[in-house]
Amino acid sequence: MQQETPARVTTPPAVPRPRDGGGSGGRTRDPYFDNAKYLTIVLVACGHAWEPLTYGSRAATAVYLLVYAFHMPAFALISGYFSRSFDMAPKRVKRLVTGVVVPYVVFEVAYTLFYRWAQDDPGYPISLLDPWYVMWFLAALFIWRLTTPLWLALRHPVPVALAVAALASVSPDTGGDLGLQRVLAFLPFFVLGLTLRPDHFARLRTRRARLTALPVGVFALGTAYAVAPWLDAEWFYHRTSVAKLDGVPPWAGLLTTPALFALALVLTACFLAWVPGRRTWFTTLGAGTLYGYLLHGFIIKSSRFWDWYDHPWLHTPLGELAVTAAAVVMITVLCAPPVRRALRVLLEPRMDWAFRRTGS
């Protein structure tokens, strides 16, 4: 998972080039991006933890809708930014396999075995073509990275990617294998990330940008509260095409896709404008977001399988705050260096034995 972070005040600081998401490595990590990566994964964990609370609380539903309107688009955009130098060179292909493909296979199998045990369903099939729960993002990242040279070769890659997403949204057959509906729905954000440069983020790292983001964020939250009773969060999941949503005309995706794209970009900009650019206590956790992302799903699914939310107190304002705090603590622990050291062999294996020695 790759995400970024905005920073300071007054004058736009120079944004150091981040480490190459394609696997070059060697450059100094910029705390701006590590902070953003951590805070974005916190939003992911909180969003998953809040979902059971939305069935009886308008306030919880409003915050949930607001977060879901931009947190995965932000994830995809930052992933694209860190993938700009992916060029199919052997070294970067190796990084793609060891950092995306291997974790995908390992955790797809692990989640399936977990489901078999938790649900007492030993026949539940293992399918690498049907990502389970959070695994869709790794499948998407693999496809996006492989197509990076194509998008970088186009004159206008973002409009093309947006057109592809819009067409996919009106096709009832899109989806299924590798979570293709989500892959295409979030593709424009990844492609936009490919086109961004450090100076684009520097424009957000100003006092003016942060002050502008405040009323926009407040307005967005108020709007989310107003529409919470009737707006279906399925619009932000992108698990199925718009053509399959009840009561929605098949052509609606041609309009809603660019509208949701614009909404997500505005909210992402507001979010990035308020992420600190200096080193903080959570900066080092930004390097472990993939660990937190893949591991927290076991805890979230356990809460559903064993009805942790059946306690009425959790559905009170104090209970909702407690759930939020628990989600933050959970994801923080899972991103911590000890967890990364313990599981690096699974999520970042070296696998030198599988690749030819090369300097490129």
C-alpha positions in Angstrom: 0.0 0.0 0.0 1.5 3.2 -0.9 0.3 6.6 0.3 1.4 10.1 0.8 1.4 13.0 3.2 1.2 16.7 3.0 2.9 19.1 5.3 3.9 22.4 6.8 2.8 26.0 6.4 3.3 29.3 4.6 5.9 28.6 1.8 5.6 25.4 -0.2 8.5 23.2 0.9 10.5 21.2 -1.7 9.2 17.7 -1.8 12.0 15.2 -2.0 11.5 12.4 -4.5 10.1 9.4 -2.7 11.6 6.0 -3.0 10.5 4.5 -6.2 7.5 2.2 -5.9 8.8 0.2 -8.8 11.6 -1.0 -6.7 14.6 1.2 -7.2 15.1 2.0 -3.5 18.1 3.8 -2.1 16.6 7.3 -1.8 15.9 8.9 1.5 12.3 8.4 2.7 10.3 11.6 2.9 8.2 11.7 6.2 5.5 13.5 4.2 4.6 10.4 2.3 5.1 8.0 5.2 2.8 10.0 7.4 0.2 10.0 4.6 0.5 6.3 4.2 0.0 5.6 7.9 -3.0 8.0 8.2 -4.7 6.5 5.1 -4.4 3.0 6.5 -5.9 4.3 9.7 -8.9 5.5 7.7 -9.2 2.1 6.1 -9.2 0.3 9.4 -11.7 2.8 10.9 -13.9 2.4 7.9 -14.0 -1.3 8.3 -14.6 -1.0 12.0 -17.4 1.5 11.6 -19.5 -0.5 9.2 -21.6 -2.3 11.8 -22.3 1.0 13.6 -23.9 2.5 10.5 -27.1 0.5 10.9 -28.4 2.6 13.8 -26.4 5.8 13.9 -26.8 8.6 11.4 -23.6 10.3 12.6 -21.6 7.2 12.2 -23.1 6.7 8.8 -22.1 10.2 7.7 -18.5 9.8 8.8 -18.4 6.4 7.2 -19.7 7.8 3.9 -17.3 10.7 4.0 -14.3 8.4 4.5 -15.3 5.9 1.9 -15.7 8.7 -0.6 -12.0 9.2 -0.8 -9.8 6.8 1.3 -9.4 4.1 -1.4 -9.0 6.7 -4.2 -6.3 8.3 -2.1 -4.7 4.8 -1.7 -4.7 4.3 -5.4 -3.4 7.8 -6.3 -0.5 7.4 -3.9 0.3 4.0 -5.3 0.4 5.5 -8.7 2.7 8.2 -7.6 5.1 5.6 -6.2 4.9 3.6 -9.4 6.0 6.3 -11.8 9.3 4.6 -12.6 8.0 1.1 -13.2 9.3 0.2 -16.6 9.4 -3.7 -16.6 13.1 -3.7 -15.9 14.1 -7.1 -14.3 14.8 -5.5 -10.9 11.3 -3.9 -10.8 9.6 -7.0 -12.0 11.2 -8.9 -9.2 10.0 -6.3 -6.7 6.5 -6.6 -8.1 6.5 -10.4 -7.7 8.0 -10.4 -4.2 6.1 -7.4 -2.9 2.7 -7.9 -4.5 2.2 -11.3 -6.1 3.7 -13.4 -3.3 1.8 -11.6 -0.5 -1.4 -11.9 -2.6 -1.0 -15.7 -3.0 0.0 -16.2 0.6 -2.8 -14.2 2.1 -5.5 -15.3 -0.3 -4.8 -18.8 0.8 -4.5 -17.7 4.5 -7.9 -15.9 4.4 -9.6 -18.9 2.8 -8.2 -21.3 5.4 -9.3 -18.8 8.1 -12.8 -18.7 6.7 -13.0 -22.5 6.6 -12.0 -22.7 10.2 -14.2 -19.8 11.5 -17.3 -20.8 9.6 -16.8 -24.5 9.8 -16.8 -24.8 6.1 -13.9 -27.1 5.0 -15.1 -27.1 1.4 -14.9 -23.4 0.9 -12.7 -23.1 -2.3 -9.4 -21.5 -2.7 -9.5 -19.3 -5.7 -6.7 -17.0 -6.7 -8.9 -15.4 -9.3 -11.6 -14.3 -6.8 -9.9 -12.0 -4.2 -11.4 -12.4 -0.8 -12.2 -9.2 1.2 -9.2 -6.8 1.3 -7.2 -8.9 -1.2 -8.7 -7.1 -4.3 -6.3 -4.2 -3.8 -3.2 -6.3 -4.4 -4.7 -7.8 -7.5 -5.5 -4.3 -8.7 -2.0 -3.0 -7.8 -0.5 -5.9 -9.8 -2.6 -5.1 -12.9 -2.1 -1.3 -12.6 1.7 -1.7 -12.3 1.9 -4.0 -15.3 0.1 -1.4 -17.4 2.1 1.5 -16.2 4.3 1.8 -19.3 1.2 2.0 -21.4 -0.4 4.8 -19.4 2.9 6.8 -19.4 3.1 6.5 -23.2 -0.3 8.0 -23.7 -0.7 11.8 -24.3 -3.8 12.1 -22.1 -3.8 9.0 -19.8 -6.2 10.3 -17.1 -9.2 11.0 -19.5 -8.6 7.6 -21.2 -8.5 5.8 -17.8 -11.7 7.7 -16.7 -13.4 6.6 -19.9 -12.5 3.0 -19.3 -13.9 3.2 -15.7 -17.1 4.8 -17.0 -17.6 2.1 -19.6 -16.9 -0.6 -17.0 -19.5 0.9 -14.7 -22.3 0.4 -17.3 -21.3 -3.1 -18.2 -23.2 -5.7 -16.1 -20.6 -8.4 -16.9 -17.6 -6.5 -15.4 -16.3 -7.9 -12.2 -15.7 -11.5 -11.1 -12.1 -12.5 -11.9 -9.5 -10.5 -10.0 -12.2 -8.0 -8.8 -12.0 -6.4 -12.2 -14.8 -4.0 -11.5 -12.8 -2.4 -8.7 -9.6 -2.6 -10.7 -11.2 -0.4 -13.4 -13.2 1.8 -11.1 -10.1 3.0 -9.2 -7.8 2.9 -12.2 -8.2 6.7 -12.9 -6.8 7.5 -9.5 -3.7 5.3 -10.0 -3.2 6.8 -13.5 -3.5 10.3 -12.1 -0.9 9.4 -9.5 1.5 8.4 -12.3 1.2 11.9 -13.8 1.8 13.8 -10.5 5.1 15.4 -9.6 6.6 16.7 -6.3 5.5 20.2 -7.0 1.9 19.1 -7.2 2.1 18.0 -3.6 4.0 21.1 -2.6 1.0 23.2 -3.6 -1.0 21.4 -0.9 1.7 21.9 1.7 0.8 25.5 2.4 -1.1 27.4 5.1 -3.5 28.6 2.4 -4.3 25.1 1.2 -4.9 23.9 4.8 -7.3 26.7 5.6 -9.2 26.2 2.4 -9.5 22.5 3.2 -11.3 23.2 6.5 -14.6 24.7 5.2 -14.6 22.2 2.3 -14.3 19.3 4.8 -17.0 20.7 7.1 -19.3 21.1 4.1 -18.6 17.6 2.9 -19.3 16.2 6.4 -22.6 18.2 6.6 -23.6 16.9 3.2 -22.8 13.3 4.2 -25.0 13.8 7.3 -27.8 15.1 5.2 -27.8 12.2 2.7 -26.9 9.5 5.2 -30.5 8.1 5.6 -30.8 7.3 1.9 -27.5 7.2 0.2 -26.2 3.6 -0.5 -22.5 3.2 0.4 -22.4 0.7 -2.5 -21.7 3.7 -4.8 -18.2 4.0 -3.1 -17.4 0.3 -2.9 -17.4 -0.3 -6.7 -18.0 -4.0 -6.1 -20.5 -4.2 -8.9 -21.3 -2.2 -12.0 -23.8 0.7 -11.8 -25.9 -1.3 -14.2 -26.6 -3.8 -11.5 -27.7 -1.4 -8.8 -31.4 -1.5 -8.0 -33.4 1.4 -9.4 -30.5 2.9 -11.4 -30.6 3.3 -15.2 -27.8 1.4 -16.9 -26.3 4.6 -18.4 -26.0 6.4 -15.1 -22.4 5.3 -14.6 -21.4 7.5 -17.5 -22.3 10.5 -15.3 -21.6 9.2 -11.8 -18.1 7.9 -12.6 -16.6 11.4 -13.4 -18.7 12.9 -10.6 -17.4 10.5 -8.0 -13.9 10.9 -9.4 -14.1 14.7 -8.9 -15.5 14.3 -5.4 -12.8 11.9 -4.4 -10.1 14.3 -5.7 -11.4 17.2 -3.8 -11.6 15.3 -0.5 -8.2 13.7 -1.1 -6.6 17.1 -1.6 -8.2 18.3 1.7 -6.9 15.2 3.4 -3.4 15.7 2.0 -3.4 19.3 3.0 -3.7 18.4 6.6 -1.2 15.5 6.9 2.0 16.7 8.7 5.2 16.9 6.7 7.6 16.7 9.6 8.7 13.5 11.3 6.2 12.4 13.9 5.8 9.4 16.3 3.9 7.5 13.5 6.2 8.3 10.6 8.1 5.0 10.8 4.7 3.2 10.7 4.2 4.4 7.1 6.7 1.7 5.9 4.5 -1.0 7.3 1.1 -0.2 5.8 1.0 -3.3 3.7 1.3 -5.4 6.8 -1.5 -3.5 8.5 -3.7 -3.7 5.5 -3.3 -7.5 5.0 -3.4 -8.4 8.7 -6.3 -6.3 10.0 -8.7 -8.1 7.8 -8.5 -11.2 10.1 -9.5 -9.1 13.1 -12.3 -7.3 11.3 -13.8 -10.5 9.9 -13.5 -12.1 13.4 -15.6 -9.3 14.8 -18.3 -10.2 12.2 -18.0 -14.0 12.6 -18.3 -13.9 16.4 -20.7 -11.0 16.7 -18.5 -8.6 18.7 -20.9 -5.8 17.9 -23.9 -7.4 19.6 -23.1 -5.4 22.8 -25.6 -2.5 22.9 -23.1 -0.2 24.5 -20.9 -0.2 21.4 -23.8 1.5 19.5 -23.8 4.5 21.8 -21.6 7.6 21.2 -19.1 6.5 23.7 -19.1 3.0 22.3 -18.5 4.4 18.8 -15.5 6.4 20.0 -14.2 3.2 21.7 -14.5 1.3 18.5 -12.6 4.0 16.7 -9.9 4.1 19.3 -9.6 0.3 19.1 -9.3 0.4 15.3 -6.5 3.0 15.5 -4.6 1.0 18.1 -5.0 -2.2 16.1 -3.7 -0.8 12.9 -0.9 1.0 14.6 0.3 -2.3 16.2 0.0 -4.2 12.9 2.2 -1.6 11.1 4.9 -1.6 13.8 8.5 -2.7 13.1 8.3 -5.9 15.3 5.4 -7.2 13.1 7.2 -6.3 10.0 10.4 -8.1 11.1 8.4 -11.2 12.1 6.5 -11.4 8.8 8.9 -10.0 6.3 9.7 -13.4 4.9 6.0 -13.6 3.8 5.4 -10.0 2.6 8.8 -9.0 1.4 10.7 -12.2 0.6 14.0 -11.8 -1.2 13.6 -14.9 -3.5 17.0 -14.5 -5.0 16.9 -18.1 -5.9 14.0 -17.6 -8.3 15.5 -14.8 -10.4 18.6 -14.4 -12.5 21.2 -12.1 -11.2 21.0 -8.8 -13.0 22.0 -5.2 -12.4 19.1 -3.6 -14.2 
